[in-house]
Amino acid sequence: MRKYIVAGNWKMNTTVAEGVELAKAVAAKAQDLPANVQLVVAPPFTHLVSVAEALKGSKVALSAQNCADHEKGAYTGEVAVNMLVDAGCQYTILGHSERRQYYGETDEKLVVKTKLALAAGLKVILCVGENLDEREAGKHFDVVTEQTKAVLYELSAEELKSIVVAYEPVWAIGTGKTATAAQAEEIHACIRTVIAEKFGLEAADDMTILYGGSCKPSNAKELFAEKDIDGGLIGGAALKADDFIAIAASF
């Protein structure tokens, strides 16, 4: 049975003290959620150890927002996968649209990062999605298909079991725009078809696919009602415990 996941990407927000307070609030409220809904929070690197401590014994899993593309060495400013595991992470987000857009993250680099993360025992939330120009040019299916294949087709069937895909319509992040439930569903269905073509229908049906474009308490229920949308990768709303929990409770 497919797992429902609501993951909060805090991005470059909160101090350590604020992050610990937020994590504790989320953990306390998470106790009332259905057993088949997994909460994940992804604070900045500086917070990981402290937030891991705050989440101990709770239903909430810890994620990093990124990882290095090397195991160790002279890579100033980078954070290796074994460091993330040591800090208490169970997940890492990879390929977020902001990483692709601002830091030149390529599909080739994402393959390397994904394999390193999986080998270290981390689950990966892999982000794919089109920008506004690509959407308006009618290339959204092509872009998402290409990004999905570029990484997932390099994995084994066993490795695929530790992947969560997050669809980000880049044009709907931080813009106030939101994809309609129907627009989101058709891309999620496309991603599931791409997975089925390589790994079979059962693997595709088991894959958790999240919606990552301005998901809020006001629209979560409609989005999550679609058959191929299994949760959300939440940005701004994840910085308020009540909103984050309200989104998860939409299931």
C-alpha positions as CSV (number, residue, x, y, z in Angstrom):
1,M,0.0,0.0,0.0
2,R,1.3,3.5,-0.9
3,K,2.6,5.6,1.9
4,Y,1.2,9.1,2.3
5,I,3.9,11.7,3.1
6,V,3.7,15.3,4.0
7,A,7.2,16.8,4.0
8,G,8.1,20.3,5.2
9,N,11.0,22.0,3.5
10,W,12.0,24.9,5.8
11,K,14.5,26.2,3.2
12,M,16.8,29.0,4.6
13,N,14.5,29.9,7.5
14,T,14.6,29.9,11.3
15,T,17.3,30.0,13.8
16,V,18.3,26.7,15.6
17,A,16.2,27.7,18.6
18,E,13.2,28.6,16.4
19,G,13.6,25.3,14.5
20,V,13.7,23.2,17.7
21,E,10.5,25.0,18.9
22,L,8.8,24.3,15.5
23,A,9.9,20.7,15.5
24,K,8.6,20.1,19.0
25,A,5.2,21.7,18.1
26,V,4.9,19.5,15.0
27,A,5.9,16.4,16.9
28,A,3.3,17.0,19.6
29,K,0.5,17.6,17.1
30,A,1.6,14.7,14.9
31,Q,0.4,12.1,17.5
32,D,-3.2,12.5,16.3
33,L,-2.6,11.9,12.6
34,P,-3.6,8.6,10.9
35,A,-0.9,5.9,11.1
36,N,-0.5,5.8,7.3
37,V,0.5,9.5,7.1
38,Q,4.3,10.1,7.5
39,L,5.5,13.6,8.4
40,V,9.0,14.7,7.4
41,V,10.7,18.0,8.3
42,A,13.8,19.3,6.4
43,P,15.5,22.1,8.4
44,P,18.8,23.8,7.5
45,F,22.0,21.8,8.0
46,T,22.9,23.8,11.1
47,H,19.7,22.6,12.8
48,L,19.8,18.8,12.1
49,V,21.4,17.5,15.3
50,S,19.2,19.7,17.5
51,V,16.0,19.0,15.6
52,A,16.8,15.2,15.6
53,E,16.9,15.4,19.4
54,A,13.6,17.3,19.5
55,L,11.9,14.7,17.3
56,K,13.1,11.6,19.3
57,G,10.3,9.2,20.0
58,S,7.9,11.1,17.7
59,K,6.2,10.1,14.4
60,V,8.1,12.8,12.5
61,A,11.1,11.9,10.3
62,L,14.1,14.1,9.7
63,S,15.4,15.1,6.2
64,A,18.2,17.2,4.9
65,Q,17.6,19.7,2.1
66,N,20.5,18.5,0.0
67,C,23.7,16.5,0.1
68,A,27.2,16.6,-1.5
69,D,28.1,14.6,-4.6
70,H,31.2,13.2,-3.0
71,E,31.6,10.8,0.0
72,K,34.3,13.0,1.7
73,G,37.3,15.1,1.0
74,A,38.4,18.7,0.2
75,Y,35.0,20.1,-0.7
76,T,34.6,23.2,1.4
77,G,31.1,24.0,2.4
78,E,29.6,20.6,1.4
79,V,27.9,18.1,3.6
80,A,28.4,14.4,2.9
81,V,25.7,11.7,3.2
82,N,27.4,9.9,6.1
83,M,27.3,13.2,8.0
84,L,23.6,13.4,7.4
85,V,23.0,9.9,8.7
86,D,25.2,10.7,11.7
87,A,23.1,13.8,12.4
88,G,19.9,11.7,12.5
89,C,18.5,12.1,9.0
90,Q,16.3,9.4,7.4
91,Y,15.7,11.4,4.2
92,T,17.3,14.0,1.9
93,I,15.6,16.2,-0.7
94,L,17.5,16.3,-4.0
95,G,16.9,18.2,-7.2
96,H,14.7,20.9,-5.7
97,S,13.8,23.5,-8.3
98,E,15.8,26.2,-6.4
99,R,18.9,23.9,-6.5
100,R,18.4,23.4,-10.2
101,Q,17.8,27.1,-10.9
102,Y,20.2,28.9,-8.6
103,Y,23.0,26.4,-8.3
104,G,23.1,24.7,-11.6
105,E,22.2,21.3,-10.3
106,T,22.2,18.9,-13.3
107,D,20.5,15.5,-13.8
108,E,23.9,13.9,-14.1
109,K,24.9,15.3,-10.7
110,L,21.6,14.2,-9.2
111,V,22.3,10.6,-10.2
112,V,25.5,10.7,-8.3
113,K,23.9,12.3,-5.2
114,T,21.0,9.9,-5.3
115,K,23.2,6.8,-5.5
116,L,25.4,8.1,-2.6
117,A,22.3,8.9,-0.5
118,L,20.7,5.5,-1.1
119,A,24.0,3.6,-0.4
120,A,24.2,5.4,2.9
121,G,20.7,4.2,3.9
122,L,18.8,7.5,3.3
123,K,15.5,7.8,1.5
124,V,15.5,10.4,-1.3
125,I,12.7,12.9,-2.1
126,L,13.5,13.6,-5.8
127,C,12.1,16.8,-7.2
128,V,11.0,17.2,-10.8
129,G,9.0,20.0,-12.5
130,E,8.7,22.5,-15.2
131,N,9.0,26.3,-15.2
132,L,6.5,28.9,-16.5
133,D,8.1,29.1,-20.0
134,E,8.0,25.3,-20.4
135,R,4.4,25.1,-19.1
136,E,3.3,27.9,-21.5
137,A,5.1,26.2,-24.4
138,G,3.2,22.9,-23.7
139,K,6.5,21.1,-22.8
140,H,5.6,20.2,-19.2
141,F,5.0,16.5,-19.9
142,D,8.3,16.3,-21.8
143,V,10.3,18.1,-19.1
144,V,8.9,16.1,-16.3
145,T,9.3,12.8,-18.2
146,E,13.0,13.6,-19.1
147,Q,13.9,14.6,-15.5
148,T,12.2,11.5,-14.1
149,K,13.9,9.2,-16.5
150,A,17.3,10.8,-16.1
151,V,17.6,9.8,-12.5
152,L,15.2,6.9,-11.8
153,Y,16.2,4.9,-14.9
154,E,19.7,4.8,-13.5
155,L,18.5,3.0,-10.4
156,S,17.8,-0.7,-9.7
157,A,14.3,-1.9,-8.8
158,E,15.5,-2.3,-5.2
159,E,16.9,1.3,-5.1
160,L,13.7,2.6,-6.4
161,K,11.9,1.4,-3.2
162,S,13.7,4.2,-1.3
163,I,12.7,7.0,-3.6
164,V,9.8,9.5,-3.2
165,V,9.1,11.7,-6.2
166,A,7.9,15.3,-5.6
167,Y,6.3,17.2,-8.6
168,E,7.1,20.9,-8.4
169,P,5.3,23.2,-10.9
170,V,8.0,25.8,-10.6
171,W,5.6,28.5,-11.8
172,A,3.5,27.8,-8.7
173,I,6.2,28.1,-6.0
174,G,6.2,31.4,-4.1
175,T,4.2,33.1,-6.8
176,G,0.7,32.8,-5.3
177,K,-0.3,30.6,-8.2
178,T,-1.4,27.1,-7.7
179,A,-1.8,24.3,-10.1
180,T,-5.4,23.0,-10.2
181,A,-5.9,19.6,-8.8
182,A,-6.5,18.4,-12.3
183,Q,-3.3,19.9,-13.6
184,A,-1.4,18.3,-10.7
185,E,-3.0,14.9,-11.1
186,E,-2.2,14.7,-14.8
187,I,1.5,15.2,-14.2
188,H,1.5,12.8,-11.3
189,A,-0.2,10.2,-13.5
190,C,2.5,10.9,-16.2
191,I,5.3,10.3,-13.6
192,R,3.6,7.0,-12.6
193,T,3.4,5.9,-16.2
194,V,7.1,6.7,-16.8
195,I,8.0,4.6,-13.7
196,A,5.8,1.7,-14.9
197,E,7.5,1.7,-18.4
198,K,10.8,0.8,-16.7
199,F,9.9,-0.9,-13.5
200,G,6.4,-2.3,-14.0
201,L,2.9,-1.5,-12.8
202,E,3.4,-2.7,-9.3
203,A,6.5,-0.6,-8.6
204,A,4.7,2.4,-10.1
205,D,1.6,1.9,-8.0
206,D,3.8,1.6,-4.9
207,M,5.6,4.9,-5.6
208,T,4.7,7.8,-3.4
209,I,4.4,11.0,-5.5
210,L,4.1,14.3,-3.7
211,Y,2.7,17.7,-4.9
212,G,5.1,20.5,-4.3
213,G,3.5,23.7,-5.5
214,S,2.0,26.1,-2.9
215,C,0.1,23.4,-1.1
216,K,-1.9,25.0,1.8
217,P,-4.6,24.0,4.3
218,S,-7.1,25.6,2.0
219,N,-6.3,23.4,-1.1
220,A,-4.7,20.3,0.4
221,K,-7.9,18.2,0.7
222,E,-8.8,18.8,-3.0
223,L,-5.3,17.9,-4.1
224,F,-4.9,14.8,-1.9
225,A,-8.3,13.5,-3.2
226,E,-6.7,12.8,-6.6
227,K,-5.8,9.2,-7.0
228,D,-2.1,9.8,-7.9
229,I,-1.3,12.5,-5.4
230,D,0.1,11.0,-2.2
231,G,0.9,14.0,-0.2
232,G,2.9,17.2,-0.4
233,L,6.3,18.8,-0.3
234,I,5.4,21.9,1.7
235,G,7.3,25.2,1.7
236,G,6.0,28.3,3.5
237,A,3.1,26.5,5.3
238,A,5.6,24.1,6.9
239,L,6.9,27.0,9.0
240,K,3.7,27.1,11.0
241,A,3.0,24.0,13.0
242,D,-0.8,24.4,12.8
243,D,-0.8,24.9,9.1
244,F,1.5,22.0,8.5
245,I,-0.5,19.6,10.6
246,A,-3.8,20.9,9.0
247,I,-2.3,19.9,5.6
248,A,-1.4,16.4,6.8
249,A,-4.9,16.1,8.4
250,S,-6.4,16.7,5.0
251,F,-6.1,13.0,4.4
